[in-house]
Every structure is written in structure tokens, then in C-alpha cells.
Amino acid sequence: MSIETPLLLDTVANAVVDYKGRRVLRSNSGGWRSACFIIGVEVAERFAYYGISCNLVMYLTEQLGQSTATAAENVNTWSGTASLLPLLGAFVADSYLGRYCTIIIASCIYILGLGLLTLSAMLPSISTSNYVGKYRVTLASSELQVNLFFISLYLVAVGQGGHKPCVQAFGADQFDGEDPVECRAKSSFFNWWYFGLCAGCSVAMLILTYVQENLSWGLGYGIPCVAMVIALGVFFLGTRTYRYSVKEVKSPFVRIGQVFVTAIKNRRAKPSEIAIEEEACRTLPQHNSEQFKFLNRALQGKVCTISDVEEAKAVLRLIPIWATSLGYAIVFAQTSTFFTKQGATLDRAIFRGFEIPAASLQFFIGLAIVFFIPVYDRIFVPIARAITTKPFGITLLQRIGTGMLLSIICMVVAALVEIKRLKTAKEYGLVNMPDVTIPMSVWWLLPQYVLSGIADVFTIVGLQEFFYDQVPSELRSVGLALYLSILGVGNFLSSFLVSVIEEVTGGDGKDSWFADNLNRAHLDYFYWLLAGISAVAFTAYLYFAKSYIYNRPSTI
């Protein structure tokens, strides 16, 4: 018997089991006691991931000698890949291995990638003490370092691909959505999950960036590796308390795919078959029978059940929301690339002799999230609930849309601050002196970082819960992978935009919008463009969100 993440009801004896396949009771399994172990693993994983990603653009430009535009493209491509691979990891987990086993295997791959990344960062120091013919050996070790670095980087992406969708789904499924008490706890779980996640990110941005830039890149990558080893041990400690579920005999992918195939085969139905279809549709909820009506043809011949058709429609309804969220994802990609490069040009002195690393400014995104999530969960939701009478104050789609609006404001603020930075550089005659610090405080960037963090509380957490809740229960890993794929495709779109704009604006020897000398670049134009793209996407999102039919009443 194959076991998977739990369905959470003690009364469903055939569906909910413990690690030995035995029936479980709510009193001694699942809930916060199990979720705490799982949240701890996610905190360590995010600490490791952001320990790499938040300062990656600086490593590529300063250590590997890449241009600003090339480094930004590489960061976006890697981040995009890391966010799309969860689709594969979720498929493997939901169809074959189960989430628990997938988490363990993915964690081992993750640790291997981090170990090799640490080694690649240490290679230059190894080569200087063992050389014959300095120029030749240094060149060879540099090539080895670059190759090993990128192999390691993408091993980490593969590890995250299995780890990311399964850990959160495994944690959320420790709460019973049908039990009123645990249902409310599950909604809070997504908030506090992101709270813990951002706490790990904030520590990484504050401490690891300093270690990497001032002590050693090898040490800066080695610490996350050790953290992941410890986290895997913590995850094992909770094995006896976790809830697991028996996997369905028929794969949900097969069931949903069969609905589409059968509906296509039956597209030319006879009058007698249409009458049978209409009779079957009367048992569907009224709103479901009319939406995506062509799928109702799958009911002919009794190949597919009414439940199968409802699941297929639920998945199809997600597509417009997924697509219109990409504008937000493109903005999300900027915080670890151009925001960081902006900060590197400004006055970052806290006191005499001490400068904060540019990448550590991302700490304020995490700080804003850590501060605002309790405010949202304990103050905003109760007030909104009293006004709207909705169980969670506002619907998930309203929550997501609020964050999208804030991200547009963030881009407008970022563009205005960049105009101020360029004007200051011009006033002090520093346009052609990129290595000289501009006499403008780095704290000018603080509003755009804080706005980005608050927007994440609304949109990122909302997307997580939305895609978890609105897919069939057997596909919840895939649901969270779909949420992550929004960020992945957003990174690829950002990389594509950078590549096209670099080509168009940098021809004939002109300085492009992303010139290595940022004092001659025009990031402000890019930010205005992103604000416009986000506004268009937001308008489309409002249209589709208004007509969206929730798959479960708990989200209304």
C-alpha cells in the first residue's frame, strides 16, 4: 500500500494512516505538532535558497566577471527554472513516490548541490597554492570553477523542484479542512508558514550576504549546506506524528486527462446522446453545468463520472488566474537583481568603516512580511470579517488582487527613486564614474522594498492558499507547483524582457537601459514599463476574478 499526505479526517479510516499504515486519531497526530517540524524544514530550505539567490547577481558580476545584463539574465533563468521544476516534482510525488519520500530524496539532492557550490567557491584559493605556470593553471581552474558553479546551482534547483511543492502541501494537509477548528488553523497555517519562511530569508539576507562579501564566499555557501543537513534531521523527528493518506488507485492525472479526451471524442454527439448528457448535467451544481459546457460531453457512455468532470472544470478555471498573475511575477523578479545593483551605487554606510552589503537590503522585504503577517492575521482579518461577514475577512482573489495593486505602486516608487538617483549622479558629475559612491543614502530604496514585502503578504500567500485549495485534493502538490510556476515563468519573462531591451536600446554603441555603468543606464524606463505591464495584467485579473466560481465554499 502506498501512503501519501493526509486527508485529515479521523473518521475516514481507509484514507488516513500513520507512518506504519495504521489508523490514526486526531488527538495524537497532525495539527500544529506535526506542522512545526515541517515549517522548521522550510525555514532552513528558504535560508539556503535565499543565501544563494539574494547575492547571486553580485557573485556573477564581481567574482565571475559577467556584465550586469548577462548576470540578471542568468539569475532570472536559474530562478525561473527553480520555480518551474516543482511541476515535475509534484507530478512524481502525487503519482509515484508520495510527498514524504519525495521530500527526503529532494533534500539529499539539495544538500549535494550546496556542497558542490561551496567547493566551487573555494576553488580559486585552492589553485593559488598549487600551480605550475601561473597563467595556465589559473585559467584552467577558473573554467572548472564556472562549470562546477553552474552545475551545482542547477542541482540546487532540482532539489528545490521536489522539495518546495511537497513540503508545504504536506504541512497544510496536517489540518482537517472539514473540521471547523482545524479549518481555521489551516488558513492561519499559510500565514504563519510564510512568516517562518521570511524569517529564514531575512536572516540569510542579513548575515550570509555579509559573510559572503566580507569573509568568504565558500563559508557563505557552506553555512546553508549545514543548515539543510540539520533540517533533514528535524524532519525525520516528526515522522511518527505525521498524517498520511492512501493514494488513489486511479491517478488524478489520468482521471482529469480522460475527461478532456472523452469530451473531444464525443464532440459530435447524436441527439439521443445529448439528451443523456443533459440528464446527467442536472446532477451537477447549477453553476458548474453551464461553465465549460463542452466537458459535460465526457459524461456520455459513463466513461467519466460527474466528480471527474467537476475536477477537470476546477483545473480549467485556474488558467485565467494563473496567466493574469504573471505581471506580478515579473515585478517580483526585480528585487534580487536590479534593486540590488541600484543599492550597490548608493551610500550604504551605517557608521564610519561599516557598509551594509547591497543584497542585504532584501532583508527589509522579509522584515516587512514578518511584521505585517501578524497584523494581517490578528487585526486585519477580524476587522474585515466583522465588515464583510466572510469567514476569512476577504476572499482569496480579493487578497491576491490587493497585492497586485501594491506591486504596481512599488514599481512607480522605484522609478521615481531611480530618477532621483540619476539626477544626483549628474549633479555631482559622477555619470562617467561608476565606481564612485553616489552621495545619496541607500535608505531611499527602503519604500520599494517595504511595499514589495507587504504586497507579498497579500499576493504570494493568497496564491499559495488559492492553488492549494482549488485543485482536487489528490493534486495539491501540483496546485502549489502551479503557484510556483507563476514565479518561474515571471522570471523567464523578465529575462526575455531584459534581453530584448538590451538588444534594442544598446545598438550602435549606445548605452542600453541596463548599461554596466548604471549612471548612464535607464532603469527608471524599465520600471515604468513594468508598472504599465502590471496595470494591464491587473485589469485582466479583475475581469476573470469577478466571474470566478470557487471550487470549495471554505474560500468564499
Salt bridges, closest charged atoms under 4 A:
GLU4 OE1 - ARG99 NE 3.42
ASP10 OD2 - ARG26 NH1 3.94
ASP18 OD2 - ARG22 NE 2.93
GLU42 OE2 - ARG46 NE 3.91
GLU42 OE2 - LYS164 NZ 2.44
GLU45 OE1 - ARG46 NE 2.66
ASP94 OD1 - ARG99 NH2 3.30
ASP173 OD2 - ARG99 NH1 2.66
ASP173 OD1 - ARG476 NH1 3.35
ASP176 OD2 - ARG26 NH2 2.77
GLU182 OE2 - ARG26 NE 3.15
GLU182 OE1 - ARG243 NH1 3.26
GLU279 OE1 - ARG282 NH1 2.35
ASP308 OD1 - ARG255 NE 3.45
GLU311 OE1 - ARG255 NH2 3.07
GLU355 OE1 - ARG348 NH2 3.76
ASP377 OD2 - ARG378 NE 3.59
GLU418 OE2 - ARG421 NH2 2.83
GLU474 OE1 - ARG255 NH2 3.46
ASP511 OD2 - ARG520 NE 2.61
ASP524 OD1 - HIS522 ND1 3.19
